[in-house]
Amino acid sequence: MDQNPSFPVFPMHFRGILLLAGMYTISWSALYSLIGGSLLEWLANGSLIDTDLPVSYYGGFGIVVGLLIFLSAFYPVRWVYLIIAGITGKIILAIWFALGFLPDLGWNKRTAFQLIFNEIIWLIPLIMVFLRGLQVKNYLIVSSKN
């Protein structure tokens, strides 16, 4: 029996990736919203920082991005555009952190962790999931016309 079907499928573990990425983004963004000042002091590695940084806005936007990614896991083929909205949101969060926070915090291993592991590294699996969802969606559209 052939294990590879002749049509694209959306594997269940891709939904798990979306759920995990959404919950991870929500949890880190909630930390920015709730204890943003303390988190910035930790990220600054003990250096003096400007307390007027828009931490709560960054956290609020991150929560919205995380919710979009999380909700896209329920119907990833139909709501494939929520995945691309989440990818765009992660890119905006990375740029916002790099341009808005990094000049005041300085580059160190903690800010590198925030930028690389919390924002940028999630783009790879999210793009893979988006491309598979788009492939399945396009296949379903073409096969419904035949």
N, C-alpha and C positions, 0 to 999 in steps of 0.2 A: 504494500500500500504506500502511495506517495505521501510523504510528510509535508512537502512544499505545495501549497495550493496554487492554482494558476491565477488567482486574484489576490490583491493586496489585503492584508488583515491588519487590524489595529490591536496589538497585543495588550493583555491586561497589565503587564508590568509598566507599560507606558503611562497608564492611568495612575499607577502608584508613583511614578516619577513626578507627574503633575501634582498629585496630592502632597507629596513630600516637599516639593519646591514651593508650593503655595503656603504650607504650614511653616516652613523654615523662613520664608520671607515675612509672613505675618508676625512670627515670634520675634525676629530681630527688629522689625519695624516697631512693634509694640514696646520693645525696650527703649528705642529712641523716643517714643512718645511719652513713656512713663518716667524713665530715669535718664533722660537725655544728657543732662549736665554731668552726672556722674560717669556716664558712658564716654562722654567726650574727654573728661579728665583721664580716664583709663586709656583711651586711644592716644591721648597726647603724651602718654608715658611720663606723667608728672610735670610736664612743662606748663607754663602759664598760657592760657588760651583766652580768646574773646568769648564772653558768655552771651553775646548777641547773635550767635549762629542760629539759623532757623531749624532747630532740632525737631520740634513738634510737627512742623510742616513736612519735613523729610520723613518722619515716622508715619504721619497720616497718609502721605502719598504711597509709602511702601506698603501700608496695610491694604490700601485699595488695589495695588498691583498684586499683592499676595492673594487677595480674594478673587481677583480675575483668574489667576492661575489655578487656584483651588477649585473654583466653579467650573472651569473648563474640563476638569477631570470627569465630570459626570456625563457629559455628552461631547467627547473630544472630537468626533467627526463633524457633528452638526455645529458645534460651537468652536470650530477651528480658529475663528478670528479672535476669540478671547485669548487663545494661546499667543497669537502674534501681538495682541495688545499687552499681554504679560511680558513678552520678550522686549517690546518697545519700552515698557515701564522699567524693566531691569536695566536697559541701556541708559535711560534717563536718570535712574538712581545712581548708576556708576559715574556718569558724567557730572551729576550734581555733587556727589561726594568728592570726586577728583578736583572739581573747580571751586566748590563752595566750602569744603571742610579741610581738604588736604593742605592748602597754603597756611592755614592757621594751626593745624595739628602737627604738621611735619611728617616726613616719610619715615616710618619705623615698621617693625614687624607687626605691630597691632593694626596700624592703618593698612598695611599690605594685606593682612588677613581679611579685614573688612572689605576692601576693594576687590581683591582677587577671589576669595572663597565665598563671600556673601553675595557678590553681584556678578562678576564676570564668569566664573566657572560654571554657573548655572545656565549660562547661555547655550553651552554645547548640548546638553540633553534636551533643553527646551526647543532648540532649533530642530533637533532630530525628531522629536515628537511632533512638532508642527509639520514638518515635511511628510512624515508618515500619515498624519491626519489629513493633510491636503491630498496626498496620493489616493487614499481610500475614498475621500469625498469626490474627487474627480472621477474615479472609477465608477462609483455609484451613479453619478450624473450621466456618464456615457452609457452605462449598461441599462439605465432606465429609459433612455431614448431608443434603444434597439428593440 
